[in-house]
Amino acid sequence: MDWKSAIRGYKAYLKLEKSLSENSNQAYVRDIMKLVSFYETHGMTVSPLHVQTEHLRGLLKWCNELGMQPVSQARMISGLRSFFHYLLIENEIKDDPSDLIDLPKLGRKLPDVLSMEEIDKLIAAIDLSLAEGERNRAILETLYSCGLRVSELVNLKISDLHLNAGFLRVVGKGDKERIVPTGSMVKKRLEHYLQYSRVKIKPLLGEEDIVFLNRRGKRLSRVMVFLMIKSLAEKIGLKKKISPHTFRHSFATSLVEGGADLRAVQEMLGHESITTTEIYTHLDREYLREVIIGFHPRA
């Protein structure tokens, strides 16, 4: 078995058995290609069925020398473990070479979040005289008010909007569906965009049900949303390094700081594990610590 055929079979496994999205599938394949690149760089010819533990240790050392961050190394090893698990269940190998590989120790980095004032400034900086102004305002409001991933935002469908009933239907990672409540502000922004801006755009074939379109009638790319947010941050002189995901972090942080139940936040974010959501309790503790230091006379 060569790498090409192994990867082809693995991709089919991810799609059919794991029901992962195309973005997730590509990320897993990139992890395997790093191992392939390691072999090529070091002049080694090794088939997928003859990978050894010392090869993987060499890969980690090589990645470390290239400056790959521990979190990226951990992600890569996780992807390789999934690949070798596939080879095991297909009876292509008898032992998993990644079994004895320890993941790099990771510090827990708290994500940057935006204050309500900063979010209001970003939205106010949108030029509503431009054709895409109303769309961009609706995008920021939806990201913050609903806590969507950017991939969920760009694939959001009109048929999934139930604004009068007060919720959105969202298709997240692994094609898992969840219901996200909507408040009055996001309802107002979405309805205004749909009624006065989107109706002026002729959707391309297959894009008729997509909420957010570019001027050519095609759904937005994740990069387009990132660049729009980056441009607005520069416009208001925001020093924080932000992305579409920052609005998701801000959504969750606002809920936790307001006293929301962690299980409810987990459900709205679409986290498979509660431990992923628990990072926001750490954020909340940091916020409380800052309040004490700022206002307590004995601090």
Contacts in CASP RR format, 6 or more apart in sequence:
PFRMAT RR
TARGET T0000
AUTHOR 0000-0000-0000
METHOD contacts of the structure
MODEL  1
MDWKSAIRGYKAYLKLEKSLSENSNQAYVRDIMKLVSFYETHGMTVSPLH
VQTEHLRGLLKWCNELGMQPVSQARMISGLRSFFHYLLIENEIKDDPSDL
IDLPKLGRKLPDVLSMEEIDKLIAAIDLSLAEGERNRAILETLYSCGLRV
SELVNLKISDLHLNAGFLRVVGKGDKERIVPTGSMVKKRLEHYLQYSRVK
IKPLLGEEDIVFLNRRGKRLSRVMVFLMIKSLAEKIGLKKKISPHTFRHS
FATSLVEGGADLRAVQEMLGHESITTTEIYTHLDREYLREVIIGFHPRA
1 47 0 8 1.000
1 48 0 8 1.000
1 49 0 8 1.000
1 92 0 8 1.000
2 47 0 8 1.000
2 48 0 8 1.000
3 32 0 8 1.000
3 36 0 8 1.000
3 47 0 8 1.000
3 48 0 8 1.000
6 48 0 8 1.000
6 83 0 8 1.000
6 87 0 8 1.000
6 92 0 8 1.000
7 29 0 8 1.000
7 32 0 8 1.000
9 86 0 8 1.000
10 28 0 8 1.000
10 29 0 8 1.000
10 32 0 8 1.000
10 83 0 8 1.000
10 86 0 8 1.000
11 25 0 8 1.000
11 29 0 8 1.000
13 86 0 8 1.000
13 90 0 8 1.000
14 20 0 8 1.000
14 24 0 8 1.000
14 25 0 8 1.000
14 28 0 8 1.000
14 82 0 8 1.000
15 25 0 8 1.000
18 174 0 8 1.000
19 174 0 8 1.000
19 175 0 8 1.000
20 28 0 8 1.000
20 173 0 8 1.000
20 174 0 8 1.000
21 151 0 8 1.000
21 172 0 8 1.000
21 173 0 8 1.000
21 174 0 8 1.000
21 175 0 8 1.000
23 151 0 8 1.000
24 173 0 8 1.000
24 174 0 8 1.000
27 75 0 8 1.000
28 79 0 8 1.000
28 82 0 8 1.000
28 83 0 8 1.000
31 75 0 8 1.000
31 76 0 8 1.000
31 78 0 8 1.000
31 79 0 8 1.000
31 80 0 8 1.000
31 83 0 8 1.000
32 79 0 8 1.000
32 80 0 8 1.000
32 83 0 8 1.000
34 59 0 8 1.000
34 63 0 8 1.000
34 76 0 8 1.000
35 51 0 8 1.000
35 55 0 8 1.000
35 56 0 8 1.000
35 59 0 8 1.000
35 80 0 8 1.000
38 44 0 8 1.000
38 55 0 8 1.000
38 58 0 8 1.000
38 59 0 8 1.000
38 62 0 8 1.000
39 45 0 8 1.000
39 46 0 8 1.000
39 55 0 8 1.000
41 62 0 8 1.000
42 62 0 8 1.000
44 55 0 8 1.000
46 55 0 8 1.000
48 83 0 8 1.000
48 87 0 8 1.000
48 92 0 8 1.000
49 87 0 8 1.000
49 92 0 8 1.000
49 93 0 8 1.000
51 84 0 8 1.000
51 97 0 8 1.000
52 97 0 8 1.000
53 97 0 8 1.000
53 98 0 8 1.000
53 99 0 8 1.000
53 100 0 8 1.000
53 101 0 8 1.000
55 97 0 8 1.000
56 77 0 8 1.000
56 80 0 8 1.000
56 97 0 8 1.000
56 98 0 8 1.000
56 101 0 8 1.000
57 101 0 8 1.000
59 76 0 8 1.000
60 73 0 8 1.000
60 77 0 8 1.000
60 101 0 8 1.000
60 104 0 8 1.000
63 72 0 8 1.000
63 73 0 8 1.000
63 76 0 8 1.000
64 73 0 8 1.000
68 76 0 8 1.000
70 104 0 8 1.000
70 105 0 8 1.000
70 106 0 8 1.000
70 107 0 8 1.000
71 104 0 8 1.000
71 106 0 8 1.000
73 103 0 8 1.000
73 104 0 8 1.000
74 103 0 8 1.000
74 104 0 8 1.000
74 106 0 8 1.000
77 98 0 8 1.000
77 101 0 8 1.000
77 103 0 8 1.000
78 103 0 8 1.000
80 98 0 8 1.000
81 96 0 8 1.000
81 98 0 8 1.000
84 93 0 8 1.000
84 96 0 8 1.000
84 97 0 8 1.000
84 98 0 8 1.000
85 96 0 8 1.000
87 93 0 8 1.000
88 94 0 8 1.000
88 96 0 8 1.000
108 279 0 8 1.000
108 282 0 8 1.000
110 279 0 8 1.000
110 282 0 8 1.000
110 283 0 8 1.000
110 286 0 8 1.000
111 245 0 8 1.000
111 246 0 8 1.000
111 249 0 8 1.000
111 279 0 8 1.000
111 283 0 8 1.000
112 240 0 8 1.000
112 241 0 8 1.000
112 242 0 8 1.000
112 246 0 8 1.000
112 249 0 8 1.000
113 246 0 8 1.000
113 249 0 8 1.000
113 250 0 8 1.000
113 253 0 8 1.000
113 283 0 8 1.000
114 122 0 8 1.000
114 144 0 8 1.000
114 240 0 8 1.000
114 242 0 8 1.000
114 246 0 8 1.000
114 247 0 8 1.000
114 250 0 8 1.000
116 254 0 8 1.000
118 236 0 8 1.000
118 238 0 8 1.000
118 240 0 8 1.000
119 140 0 8 1.000
119 144 0 8 1.000
119 247 0 8 1.000
119 250 0 8 1.000
121 236 0 8 1.000
121 238 0 8 1.000
122 140 0 8 1.000
122 229 0 8 1.000
122 232 0 8 1.000
122 233 0 8 1.000
122 236 0 8 1.000
122 238 0 8 1.000
123 137 0 8 1.000
123 140 0 8 1.000
123 141 0 8 1.000
125 232 0 8 1.000
125 235 0 8 1.000
125 236 0 8 1.000
126 133 0 8 1.000
126 136 0 8 1.000
126 137 0 8 1.000
126 140 0 8 1.000
126 232 0 8 1.000
127 133 0 8 1.000
128 134 0 8 1.000
128 137 0 8 1.000
131 197 0 8 1.000
131 200 0 8 1.000
131 215 0 8 1.000
132 197 0 8 1.000
132 214 0 8 1.000
132 215 0 8 1.000
133 197 0 8 1.000
134 189 0 8 1.000
134 192 0 8 1.000
134 193 0 8 1.000
134 196 0 8 1.000
134 197 0 8 1.000
135 193 0 8 1.000
135 197 0 8 1.000
135 198 0 8 1.000
135 212 0 8 1.000
135 213 0 8 1.000
136 228 0 8 1.000
137 189 0 8 1.000
137 193 0 8 1.000
138 186 0 8 1.000
138 189 0 8 1.000
138 190 0 8 1.000
138 192 0 8 1.000
138 193 0 8 1.000
138 212 0 8 1.000
139 153 0 8 1.000
139 212 0 8 1.000
139 225 0 8 1.000
139 228 0 8 1.000
140 229 0 8 1.000
140 232 0 8 1.000
140 247 0 8 1.000
141 185 0 8 1.000
141 186 0 8 1.000
141 189 0 8 1.000
141 190 0 8 1.000
142 148 0 8 1.000
142 153 0 8 1.000
142 156 0 8 1.000
142 186 0 8 1.000
142 189 0 8 1.000
142 190 0 8 1.000
143 150 0 8 1.000
143 153 0 8 1.000
143 244 0 8 1.000
143 247 0 8 1.000
143 248 0 8 1.000
143 251 0 8 1.000
144 247 0 8 1.000
144 250 0 8 1.000
144 251 0 8 1.000
145 182 0 8 1.000
145 183 0 8 1.000
145 185 0 8 1.000
145 186 0 8 1.000
145 251 0 8 1.000
146 168 0 8 1.000
146 170 0 8 1.000
146 180 0 8 1.000
146 182 0 8 1.000
146 186 0 8 1.000
146 251 0 8 1.000
146 268 0 8 1.000
147 180 0 8 1.000
147 247 0 8 1.000
147 248 0 8 1.000
147 251 0 8 1.000
147 252 0 8 1.000
147 268 0 8 1.000
147 269 0 8 1.000
148 156 0 8 1.000
148 170 0 8 1.000
148 180 0 8 1.000
148 248 0 8 1.000
149 172 0 8 1.000
149 173 0 8 1.000
149 244 0 8 1.000
149 245 0 8 1.000
149 248 0 8 1.000
150 222 0 8 1.000
150 225 0 8 1.000
150 226 0 8 1.000
150 243 0 8 1.000
150 244 0 8 1.000
150 245 0 8 1.000
151 172 0 8 1.000
151 222 0 8 1.000
152 170 0 8 1.000
152 171 0 8 1.000
152 172 0 8 1.000
153 212 0 8 1.000
153 225 0 8 1.000
153 244 0 8 1.000
154 212 0 8 1.000
154 219 0 8 1.000
154 220 0 8 1.000
154 221 0 8 1.000
154 222 0 8 1.000
154 225 0 8 1.000
155 171 0 8 1.000
155 210 0 8 1.000
155 219 0 8 1.000
156 168 0 8 1.000
156 170 0 8 1.000
156 210 0 8 1.000
156 211 0 8 1.000
156 212 0 8 1.000
157 209 0 8 1.000
157 210 0 8 1.000
157 211 0 8 1.000
158 194 0 8 1.000
158 209 0 8 1.000
158 210 0 8 1.000
158 211 0 8 1.000
159 209 0 8 1.000
160 168 0 8 1.000
160 169 0 8 1.000
160 170 0 8 1.000
160 171 0 8 1.000
161 168 0 8 1.000
161 190 0 8 1.000
161 211 0 8 1.000
162 168 0 8 1.000
162 169 0 8 1.000
163 182 0 8 1.000
163 187 0 8 1.000
163 190 0 8 1.000
163 191 0 8 1.000
166 181 0 8 1.000
166 182 0 8 1.000
166 183 0 8 1.000
166 187 0 8 1.000
167 179 0 8 1.000
167 180 0 8 1.000
167 181 0 8 1.000
167 182 0 8 1.000
168 179 0 8 1.000
168 180 0 8 1.000
168 182 0 8 1.000
169 177 0 8 1.000
169 178 0 8 1.000
169 179 0 8 1.000
170 177 0 8 1.000
170 178 0 8 1.000
170 179 0 8 1.000
170 180 0 8 1.000
171 177 0 8 1.000
172 178 0 8 1.000
172 270 0 8 1.000
173 270 0 8 1.000
173 272 0 8 1.000
176 270 0 8 1.000
178 267 0 8 1.000
178 268 0 8 1.000
178 270 0 8 1.000
180 268 0 8 1.000
181 268 0 8 1.000
182 190 0 8 1.000
190 211 0 8 1.000
194 211 0 8 1.000
198 211 0 8 1.000
198 213 0 8 1.000
201 213 0 8 1.000
201 215 0 8 1.000
201 217 0 8 1.000
202 217 0 8 1.000
203 210 0 8 1.000
203 213 0 8 1.000
203 217 0 8 1.000
203 218 0 8 1.000
204 216 0 8 1.000
204 217 0 8 1.000
204 218 0 8 1.000
207 213 0 8 1.000
207 217 0 8 1.000
207 218 0 8 1.000
207 219 0 8 1.000
210 219 0 8 1.000
212 219 0 8 1.000
212 220 0 8 1.000
213 219 0 8 1.000
213 220 0 8 1.000
214 220 0 8 1.000
214 224 0 8 1.000
222 244 0 8 1.000
225 244 0 8 1.000
226 243 0 8 1.000
226 244 0 8 1.000
229 242 0 8 1.000
229 243 0 8 1.000
229 244 0 8 1.000
229 246 0 8 1.000
230 242 0 8 1.000
230 243 0 8 1.000
233 240 0 8 1.000
233 242 0 8 1.000
240 246 0 8 1.000
248 269 0 8 1.000
249 280 0 8 1.000
252 265 0 8 1.000
252 269 0 8 1.000
252 277 0 8 1.000
252 280 0 8 1.000
253 280 0 8 1.000
253 283 0 8 1.000
253 284 0 8 1.000
253 287 0 8 1.000
255 264 0 8 1.000
255 265 0 8 1.000
255 268 0 8 1.000
255 280 0 8 1.000
256 262 0 8 1.000
256 265 0 8 1.000
256 280 0 8 1.000
256 281 0 8 1.000
256 283 0 8 1.000
256 284 0 8 1.000
257 284 0 8 1.000
257 287 0 8 1.000
262 274 0 8 1.000
262 277 0 8 1.000
262 278 0 8 1.000
262 280 0 8 1.000
262 281 0 8 1.000
263 274 0 8 1.000
265 277 0 8 1.000
265 280 0 8 1.000
266 274 0 8 1.000
266 276 0 8 1.000
266 277 0 8 1.000
269 276 0 8 1.000
269 277 0 8 1.000
271 277 0 8 1.000
292 299 0 8 1.000
293 299 0 8 1.000
END
